[in-house]
Amino acid sequence: MYRLIKPIFFKFDPENVHYFVVKRLKWFNDKFPLGKTIIRSSFDVHIKGLEREVFGIKFRNPVGLAAGFDKNGEYVEPLSNLGFGFIEVGTVTPMPQPGNDKPRMFRLPNDEALINRMGFNNKGVDVMAERLRLLKDKHPDIVVGGNIGKNKATPNEDAVSDYIKCFDRLFDVVDYFVVNVSSPNTPGLRELQEKEPLKKILNTLQQRNRKNDISRPILLKIAPDLTDAQLDDIIEIVAETKIAGIIATNTTISRENLATEKDLTTQTGGLSGKPVKERATEVIRYLSEKSNKAFPIIGVGGIHSAKDAKEKLDAGASLVQLYTGFIYEGPGLIKNICKELV
């Protein structure tokens, strides 16, 4: 069915279509219990042998939804009904912000890719925390990750305070955290991937984490554009700060070997989808082998098929996440991956 609907969706602005679809998915989920049951029976994954325990959390299957799809924690339950083993929300910032000017998302159909320069548009951490509190009261079994960032107006030297605010506010309502310093769409953010500022952020969050009776796994999301020397630094930082793991990778600023017309490829922002698949897998393999599998990795980037997911897992990932592949292939992709993995 998705193959019939997709050409219609692709005739309209991608951001508008995104909100049109998720809002109706939520409305259907909330208003029609029978419809929700039908969706779950059609897409949800009830396959034994897929359960995994990673950084102390039990996942019903290893296929998750990457951050960026549900920026405010509004659609976790209906998205979970499509079969995802976990949902990552955000990126969220302490204060609400509108993000960059529209249009800010572009499809590259010839490359099965997206370019986005959303700019951490979100309603702020207080709104997300309240939504997730209600969700967890109702569905404590849904694994939710909180992807946290800094506000655009916050200077890099004060960035750690923004991450602390998000961490403290979401601590009781998420299962794990992701520190996002790798988006190309907030000016100067990627500078925080440098060794010293990154250690400052992660060590501060870990100190905060240890003060609680229960600690939360903290992961770091990295760009695919890092050099081998920078990846070596990442391995060293993980060992020093004792964070739980890595998400590899975010979107790329590269525009190499694209088939799409130039007026689209010259749009600024992060590129995702099939063009980033090989590099993301290379980064996963490098981190896994060079660290001797010292920490778990969530693999994301260009997963459009079960074969793509298996490549990430074989390279050293413990879990995978979808975003662009989910848009191009539809919700059936989740079950297809899970069936193939079994």
Buried (B, 14 or more C-beta within 10 A) or exposed (E): EEEEEEEEBEEEBBBEBBEEBBEEBBEBBEEEEEEBEEBBEBBBBEBEEBEBEBBEBEBBBBBBBBBBBBBBBBBBBBBBBBBBBBBBBBBBBBBBBEBBEEEBBBBBEEBBBBBBBBBBBBBBBBBBBEBBBEBBEEEEEBBBBBBBBBBBEBEBEEBBEBBBBBBBBBBEBBBBBBBBBBBBBBEEBBEBBEEEBBBBBBBBBBEBBEEEEEBBBBBBBBBBBBEEEBBBBBBEBBEEBEBBBBBBBBBBBBBEEBEBEEEBBEBEBBBBBBBBBEBBBBBBBBBBEBBEEEBBBBBBBBBBBBEBBBBBBEBBBBBBBBBBBBBBBBBBBBBBBBEEBE
